[in-house]
């Protein structure tokens, strides 16, 4: 009966590289989440977490596409 739920509390997105021709960019995302452990529907533990991700995005047909998404411990 135990399960874990993550609730999104916000993102801070930063562009750290943008290619001169405009076809690729690298982003750093600092994510605030609340991790909750539930027993049934009752929260028995809650903990705020800060997670860090790097994303490499490239231009597709008519939109940006995520090519690589990687969690990075700290920055």
Buried (B, 14 or more C-beta within 10 A) or exposed (E): EEEEEEEEEEEEEEEEEEEEEEEBBBBBBBBBBBBBBBEEEEEEEEEEEEBBBBBBBEBEEEEEEEEEEEEEEEE
